[in-house]
Amino acid sequence: MNGSRRVSTVLAGILLVSALVLAACGPTASQVVEGGPRAWVGGPPDGSEVPIGEVSVMCHAFARGGVSQVELYVNGSFANRAANPDAGNEYFTARLTFETTGPGSYVLHCGTYDGAGGMVQSDPVTVRVTGEEPTPTTGEEEIPTATPTSTEVPPTEVPPTPTVPPPTGTSVPPTATRIPPTSTPIPPTSTPRAPTATPQPVRIASFEVSKSRINAGECVRFTWQVAGSPTAIYFDGEGVGNAPDSRDKCPTATREFELRAEGYGGPVTARLTVVVQGDTTGPSIGRWAGSPGLIYWDENDQCGPPTYPIQATINAHNIADPSGVSAVKVVYCMNGGSWQAKSMNEVQTGTWSTSIGPSDLKLSLYPPVAQKCQQQNSLEYYVQAFDAVGNRTDTSPSRTLTVQYCCMVY
């Protein structure tokens, strides 16, 4: 090219993506307007469960020439927005919150505005709110105050004044009147009341099982003792006593048993797991995938601000096992590299997540993509889940995503 007319062009290209792209985490073809902005929801994952109250949504935005702001819409209505502090930056991410009002499904969209006022919304992400709506508390019923009624008092009849006879000449000797002594009352002695005993917080003093590892067909005995001031005790969902009390159970598979005590300062729980030997089945795994399906390798940081995604998020949902889930990992390999394993974190009950970025790619293959413009390579990955007794489940078949070298052309 003519050196006096050096034109800097970012090669994003239209790529053949070999992996499944999750619409909830990256832009799709329906979100891209030629030359216009892009928007996609980075979290929470589509189909996930969130509690009643404040929910945080990660909105990603891209617009050539700069992103002016992003907005959050819930069930088609505006919920929140955030302005880009650097309006010239073509990539902007904001965490926006909204309040859920009760159980049900909530449809989320992120909207991106470019500097010229162009706007596009992301594909929808649906989340479900669990829990029960709080019962409204009514105020105390006002007790009307009785208005006193004036009662007319009949007039009192005044008796007639007796007529005093005139004095006679005979004097009457005075009669001595004895004045009785005045008695001083002795105040009664108050008897102090015994102080009311403060209830003791409930706690589980002991919870034991006769054997924690059995063969199929065997039974075990659970015993417990609850201290403090319990008002109710439940074992394995059944109301029980506290003398101490006990129950026999004959589990056919490895499982967990719970003791729950309610009362002052409670509730409190304790759990014990009984392993049934011969359990060779690993945890169950529901849906799983990674997004976006295309990430960029920008080793020399020559593509400027993070306009394009450089890492992929791997999510696995509905992972469960009677003995408990001890660990979940994503196993990955660059084409021509070595297999690596990375631990995933439980972000919600049964939902595990992690990301694969530049440092992870280098562990498998360095460089993961040849340093040539538009050079591509494939990243293969799958998910492993382990239960409490060491059994493992691997997802199959594995999936792939594309890694492309990011470069500048002058």
C-alpha positions in Angstrom: 0.0 0.0 0.0 1.1 3.7 -0.5 3.0 4.7 2.7 1.6 8.2 2.5 -1.9 6.9 2.7 -1.6 4.4 5.5 -5.1 3.3 6.5 -5.6 1.4 9.8 -8.2 -1.3 9.4 -9.3 -3.7 12.0 -9.9 -7.2 10.6 -12.9 -8.6 12.3 -14.2 -10.4 9.1 -17.1 -12.7 8.7 -15.9 -16.0 10.2 -17.2 -19.6 9.9 -17.8 -20.3 13.6 -17.5 -24.0 14.3 -18.9 -23.8 17.8 -22.4 -23.2 19.1 -22.8 -19.5 20.1 -25.1 -18.8 23.0 -27.4 -15.9 22.2 -27.4 -14.8 25.9 -23.7 -14.0 26.0 -22.7 -12.7 22.6 -24.1 -10.8 19.6 -25.9 -12.8 17.0 -26.7 -12.1 13.4 -30.1 -10.7 14.4 -28.4 -8.1 16.6 -26.0 -6.8 14.0 -27.0 -3.9 11.8 -24.6 -3.2 9.0 -22.3 -0.4 10.3 -24.6 0.0 13.4 -24.2 -0.9 17.1 -24.3 -4.3 18.7 -25.7 -5.5 22.1 -25.7 -8.7 24.1 -26.5 -9.9 27.6 -23.4 -11.3 29.5 -25.3 -12.5 32.5 -27.3 -13.9 34.2 -27.5 -17.0 31.9 -30.6 -17.7 29.9 -33.0 -20.0 31.9 -31.3 -19.4 35.3 -33.0 -18.7 38.6 -32.6 -15.5 40.6 -34.1 -14.5 44.0 -36.7 -11.9 44.7 -35.2 -8.4 45.1 -32.3 -6.7 43.3 -30.9 -8.5 40.2 -27.7 -7.5 38.4 -27.5 -7.7 34.6 -24.3 -7.5 32.6 -24.8 -5.6 29.4 -22.1 -5.6 26.6 -22.1 -2.9 23.9 -20.2 -2.2 20.7 -20.5 0.7 18.2 -18.1 1.9 15.6 -17.0 5.5 16.5 -18.0 5.0 20.1 -20.8 3.8 22.5 -22.8 6.7 24.0 -24.8 4.6 26.5 -26.5 1.2 27.2 -30.0 0.6 28.5 -31.7 -2.4 30.3 -35.3 -3.4 29.4 -37.3 -5.8 31.5 -40.5 -7.4 30.0 -40.4 -4.7 27.3 -40.2 -1.7 29.7 -37.2 0.5 30.4 -35.5 -0.4 33.7 -32.0 1.3 33.9 -29.3 2.9 31.9 -25.6 3.8 32.1 -23.7 6.4 30.1 -20.2 5.6 28.6 -17.7 7.9 30.4 -15.5 7.6 27.4 -17.9 8.2 24.5 -15.1 7.5 22.0 -14.6 3.9 23.2 -16.2 1.4 20.8 -16.6 -1.2 23.5 -18.5 -0.6 26.7 -19.7 -2.9 29.5 -22.1 -1.9 32.3 -23.7 -3.8 35.2 -27.3 -2.6 35.5 -29.7 -3.6 38.2 -33.5 -3.9 38.5 -36.0 -5.0 41.3 -38.1 -8.1 40.9 -41.5 -8.0 42.5 -42.4 -11.6 42.8 -42.1 -15.1 41.4 -42.4 -15.6 37.6 -40.4 -15.1 34.3 -38.6 -11.9 33.5 -37.4 -11.2 29.9 -34.2 -9.1 29.7 -32.9 -7.0 26.8 -29.8 -4.8 26.6 -29.8 -1.8 24.2 -26.8 -0.1 22.7 -26.7 3.6 21.5 -24.0 4.8 19.2 -22.8 8.4 18.9 -25.2 9.2 16.1 -28.2 8.0 18.0 -28.5 4.6 16.4 -29.8 1.9 18.7 -30.2 -1.9 18.7 -31.5 -4.3 21.3 -29.9 -7.7 22.2 -31.6 -11.1 21.8 -33.8 -11.8 24.9 -32.6 -13.6 28.0 -35.3 -15.1 30.2 -34.7 -15.7 34.0 -37.1 -17.1 36.6 -37.6 -15.7 40.0 -38.0 -18.2 42.9 -39.4 -17.8 46.4 -42.7 -16.6 47.7 -44.1 -13.1 47.7 -44.1 -11.5 51.2 -47.5 -11.4 52.8 -48.4 -7.8 53.3 -48.6 -6.9 57.0 -51.7 -5.1 58.0 -51.6 -2.5 60.8 -53.3 -3.0 64.1 -57.0 -2.5 64.0 -57.8 0.8 65.5 -60.0 0.5 68.5 -62.5 3.4 68.7 -62.4 5.4 71.9 -65.7 5.6 73.6 -67.0 9.2 73.9 -68.4 9.8 77.4 -72.1 10.7 77.6 -73.1 13.5 80.0 -75.7 12.3 82.4 -78.0 14.8 83.8 -78.0 14.7 87.7 -81.4 15.3 89.2 -81.5 18.2 91.7 -81.0 17.2 95.3 -83.9 18.0 97.6 -82.7 20.3 100.5 -84.3 19.3 103.8 -86.0 22.1 105.7 -84.1 23.9 108.5 -85.4 22.8 111.9 -86.8 25.4 114.2 -84.7 26.0 117.3 -86.8 26.4 120.5 -86.0 29.5 122.6 -83.6 28.9 125.5 -84.9 28.2 129.0 -83.6 29.3 132.3 -82.2 25.9 133.2 -78.6 25.4 132.2 -77.5 22.1 130.8 -74.1 20.9 132.0 -71.7 20.3 129.1 -71.1 16.7 128.0 -67.4 15.7 127.8 -66.7 14.3 124.3 -63.8 11.8 124.1 -61.6 12.2 121.0 -60.4 8.8 119.8 -56.6 8.5 119.0 -55.7 8.8 115.3 -54.2 5.6 114.0 -51.3 5.8 111.4 -51.8 3.1 108.6 -48.7 0.9 107.9 -48.0 0.6 104.2 -48.2 -2.9 102.8 -44.9 -4.7 102.1 -44.4 -5.5 98.3 -43.3 -9.0 97.5 -40.6 -9.0 94.7 -41.4 -11.2 91.6 -39.0 -13.8 90.3 -37.3 -12.7 87.0 -38.6 -14.3 83.8 -36.1 -16.9 82.4 -34.6 -15.9 79.0 -35.0 -18.7 76.4 -31.8 -20.3 75.3 -30.9 -20.3 71.6 -31.6 -23.6 69.9 -28.6 -25.7 68.8 -27.9 -29.2 67.6 -25.8 -30.8 70.4 -25.2 -34.1 68.5 -26.2 -35.7 65.2 -24.7 -39.2 64.5 -25.2 -42.2 62.3 -24.3 -45.8 63.1 -22.4 -46.3 59.8 -21.5 -43.8 57.1 -20.7 -46.4 54.5 -22.9 -49.4 53.9 -23.6 -52.1 51.3 -26.8 -52.1 49.4 -29.7 -53.6 51.5 -28.2 -52.5 54.9 -29.8 -50.1 57.3 -28.4 -47.5 59.6 -29.6 -45.7 62.8 -29.6 -41.9 63.2 -29.6 -40.4 66.7 -29.6 -36.7 67.8 -29.9 -34.4 70.7 -31.0 -30.7 70.4 -30.2 -28.2 73.1 -31.7 -24.8 74.0 -35.4 -24.1 73.5 -36.6 -26.0 70.4 -40.2 -25.6 69.3 -40.0 -28.2 66.4 -37.5 -30.8 65.2 -37.5 -32.4 61.7 -35.4 -35.3 60.5 -35.5 -36.1 56.8 -38.6 -33.9 56.5 -40.4 -35.8 59.3 -41.4 -34.2 62.6 -39.6 -36.0 65.5 -38.9 -35.7 69.2 -35.9 -34.9 71.4 -35.5 -37.3 74.2 -33.0 -37.9 72.5 -34.7 -39.5 69.6 -33.6 -41.8 66.7 -34.7 -43.2 63.4 -33.6 -46.2 61.2 -33.1 -45.7 57.5 -32.3 -48.1 54.7 -31.0 -46.0 51.8 -30.6 -47.8 48.4 -28.3 -45.2 47.0 -25.8 -42.7 48.4 -27.7 -39.7 49.8 -27.7 -36.9 52.4 -29.9 -36.8 55.5 -30.8 -33.5 57.2 -31.8 -32.6 60.8 -33.5 -29.3 61.3 -34.4 -27.6 64.6 -36.6 -24.6 65.0 -36.9 -22.3 68.0 -35.4 -19.3 69.7 -32.4 -18.1 67.7 -33.1 -20.7 65.0 -33.6 -22.5 62.7 -30.4 -24.6 62.6 -29.5 -27.6 60.5 -27.0 -30.4 60.4 -26.4 -33.0 57.6 -24.9 -36.4 57.3 -24.2 -38.4 54.1 -24.5 -42.2 53.9 -22.6 -43.8 51.1 -24.1 -46.9 49.6 -21.1 -48.9 48.2 -21.5 -50.0 44.6 -22.5 -46.4 43.5 -20.7 -46.0 40.2 -22.8 -43.3 38.7 -21.4 -39.7 38.4 -23.5 -36.5 38.7 -26.1 -35.7 36.1 -25.4 -32.7 33.9 -28.2 -30.7 32.2 -27.5 -28.2 29.4 -24.0 -26.7 28.8 -22.3 -24.5 26.3 -19.7 -21.7 25.8 -20.1 -18.2 24.4 -19.1 -16.4 22.2 -18.2 -18.9 19.6 -15.4 -16.6 18.3 -12.6 -15.0 20.4 -9.5 -13.1 19.4 -5.8 -13.6 20.2 -4.2 -10.1 20.6 -0.8 -11.0 21.8 0.9 -7.7 20.8 -2.1 -5.5 21.9 -2.2 -4.0 18.5 -5.9 -3.9 18.0 -6.4 -1.0 20.4 -9.2 -1.1 23.1 -11.0 -4.4 23.7 -13.4 -4.0 20.8 -13.6 -7.7 20.3 -14.1 -10.5 22.9 -10.8 -12.2 24.0 -12.3 -14.8 26.3 -15.2 -17.2 26.3 -17.6 -18.1 29.2 -18.4 -21.8 29.8 -21.7 -22.5 31.7 -23.1 -25.9 32.9 -26.6 -26.1 34.4 -28.6 -28.6 36.6 -25.6 -30.6 37.9 -26.7 -32.8 40.8 -25.9 -36.1 42.5 -27.4 -37.9 45.6 -24.0 -38.0 47.3 -23.3 -34.3 46.5 -21.2 -32.6 43.8 -17.6 -32.2 44.8 -16.1 -30.5 41.7 -16.9 -29.4 38.2 -14.2 -28.7 35.5 -13.9 -27.6 31.9 -11.3 -29.6 29.9 -10.0 -27.9 26.8 -7.3 -28.2 24.1 -6.1 -26.0 21.3 -5.8 -27.9 18.0 -2.3 -29.3 18.1 -1.8 -28.4 21.8 -2.1 -30.3 25.1 -5.3 -31.0 27.1 -5.8 -28.7 30.2 -8.4 -28.7 33.0 -9.8 -25.6 34.7 -12.1 -25.6 37.8 -15.5 -24.1 37.5 -17.3 -22.2 40.2 -20.9 -22.7 41.4 -22.6 -19.4 40.8 -26.1 -20.7 41.7 -27.4 -24.0 43.0 -26.6 -26.5 40.3 -25.1 -23.9 37.9 -21.3 -23.8 37.4 -19.3 -21.3 35.3 -15.8 -20.2 34.3 -14.0 -18.4 31.5 -11.2 -19.4 29.0 -9.0 -16.4 28.2 -5.5 -15.6 26.9 -3.5 -17.2 29.7 -5.6 -20.4 29.5 -5.0 -20.6 25.7 -1.2 -20.3 26.2 -1.2 -23.2 28.6 -2.5 -25.5 25.9 -0.6 -24.0 22.9 1.8 -21.1 22.4 1.1 -19.2 20.4 -2.5 -20.6 20.0 -2.8 -18.9 16.6 0.0 -18.2 14.1 0.8 -14.5 13.9 -0.8 -14.0 10.5 -3.8 -11.8 9.8 -7.1 -13.7 9.9 -5.3 -16.9 11.0 -7.7 -19.2 12.9 -7.5 -22.2 15.1 -10.0 -24.4 17.0 -10.5 -24.8 20.7 -12.1 -28.1 21.7 -13.7 -28.4 25.2 -16.1 -30.5 27.4 -17.3 -30.5 31.0 -16.5 -33.0 33.8 -18.5 -33.4 37.1 -17.4 -35.3 40.2 -19.6 -36.7 43.0 -18.7 -37.1 46.7 -17.5 -40.7 46.3 -15.2 -40.1 43.3 -17.5 -40.9 40.4 -17.1 -38.7 37.3 -19.4 -37.7 34.4 -18.0 -36.3 31.1 -20.2 -34.5 28.6 -20.1 -35.9 25.1 -19.6 -35.0 22.4 -17.1 -32.2 22.9 -17.7 -28.7 21.5 -15.4 -26.2 19.7 -15.0 -22.5 19.4 -12.8 -20.4 17.0 -9.8 -18.4 18.0 -8.6 -15.8 15.4 -5.4 -13.7 15.3 -6.2 -10.0 15.8 -4.0 -7.7 13.7 -3.7 -4.2 12.1 -3.2 -3.7 8.4 -1.4 -0.5 7.2 
